[in-house]
């Protein structure tokens, strides 16, 4: 269980990807960890962060660059997955905080990539799926993508879609709205 409920760590990852199957000998791995802390008391977003992770078992394809705007040159000084995990634990208390993402992809990708790389999983057991929470809160009969959620809210996303820090910022915005709405009902 999350021991610290003062803030929620909203995470969005970008991973190496291809238009179709990965090339022989390559596997999808995390290349950007986007983060935004949500202050639970105020239901406000606190900062936006991007941690670039140098791929070790894959390359950044042209398709991936078109989708994410991340280019191979951006990773010259990037750290390893192990470096990123240490930073998550130290700077963001990721093991002790509730963490959230849009859907289960990010959780499953972290589990898979950490196991494959022999790196310890950076989060505790408590994960909040904001995609599902959004759907059930609005009484939808199916989940929608982040852009679909913004359309339903009549709002425009900020930044670049499929960049980890911008997507985490936008997910955190939806989460803050859901928290605020639930607080009004509870009071």
Residue pairs with C-beta under 8 A, 6 or more apart in sequence:
1 124
1 125
1 126
2 96
2 97
2 98
2 99
2 124
2 126
3 96
3 97
3 124
4 93
4 96
4 97
4 98
5 40
5 97
5 98
6 39
6 40
6 41
7 37
7 38
7 39
7 40
7 46
7 97
8 37
8 38
8 40
8 97
8 98
8 99
8 100
8 128
8 172
8 175
9 35
9 37
9 92
9 93
9 94
9 97
9 98
9 99
9 100
10 35
10 36
10 37
10 38
10 99
10 100
10 101
10 130
10 168
10 171
10 172
10 175
11 33
11 34
11 35
11 99
11 100
11 101
11 106
11 168
12 33
12 34
12 101
12 102
12 106
12 164
12 165
12 167
12 168
12 171
13 30
13 32
13 33
13 34
13 101
13 105
13 106
13 109
13 110
13 164
14 30
14 31
14 32
14 34
14 68
14 70
14 162
14 163
14 164
15 28
15 29
15 30
15 31
15 109
15 113
16 22
16 26
16 28
16 29
16 31
16 55
16 58
16 59
16 60
16 61
16 64
17 28
17 61
17 63
17 64
17 67
18 61
18 63
18 64
19 61
19 63
22 28
22 58
23 59
26 57
26 58
26 59
27 57
27 58
27 116
28 58
28 109
29 53
29 55
29 56
29 57
29 58
29 81
29 113
29 116
29 117
30 53
30 81
30 84
30 109
30 110
30 113
31 52
31 53
31 54
31 55
31 60
31 64
31 68
31 70
31 75
32 50
32 51
32 52
32 53
32 68
32 70
32 163
32 164
32 165
33 50
33 51
33 53
33 84
33 88
33 164
34 48
34 49
34 50
34 163
34 164
34 165
34 166
34 167
34 168
34 169
35 48
35 49
35 50
35 51
35 88
35 92
35 164
35 165
35 168
36 45
36 46
36 47
36 48
36 49
36 165
36 168
36 169
36 171
36 172
37 45
37 46
37 47
37 92
37 172
38 44
38 45
38 46
38 100
38 172
38 175
38 176
38 179
39 45
39 46
40 179
43 176
43 179
43 180
43 183
44 176
45 169
45 172
45 173
45 176
48 165
48 166
48 168
48 169
49 165
49 168
50 163
50 164
50 165
51 79
51 84
51 87
51 88
52 70
52 74
52 75
52 78
52 79
53 75
53 78
53 79
53 80
53 81
53 83
53 84
54 75
54 78
54 79
54 80
55 75
56 80
56 81
56 117
57 116
57 117
59 72
60 70
60 71
60 72
60 75
64 70
65 71
65 72
67 162
68 162
68 163
69 160
69 162
69 163
70 163
79 87
81 113
81 114
81 117
81 119
82 117
82 119
84 122
85 114
85 119
85 120
85 121
85 122
88 94
88 122
88 123
89 95
89 122
94 122
94 123
94 124
95 122
95 123
95 124
96 124
97 124
98 124
98 126
98 127
98 128
99 123
99 124
99 126
99 127
99 128
100 127
100 128
100 129
100 130
100 171
100 175
101 107
101 127
101 128
101 129
101 130
101 171
102 129
102 130
102 131
102 145
102 146
102 167
102 171
103 129
103 131
103 132
103 143
104 129
107 123
107 127
107 129
110 121
110 122
110 123
111 121
113 119
114 120
114 121
114 122
128 175
130 171
130 174
130 175
130 178
131 143
131 144
131 146
131 149
132 143
133 175
133 178
134 140
134 143
134 144
134 149
134 174
134 178
135 142
135 143
135 144
137 178
137 181
137 182
138 152
144 152
146 157
146 161
146 167
146 170
146 171
146 174
147 157
147 161
149 174
150 156
150 157
150 170
150 174
153 174
153 177
157 166
157 170
158 166
158 169
158 170
158 173
159 165
159 166
159 167
159 169
159 170
160 166
161 167
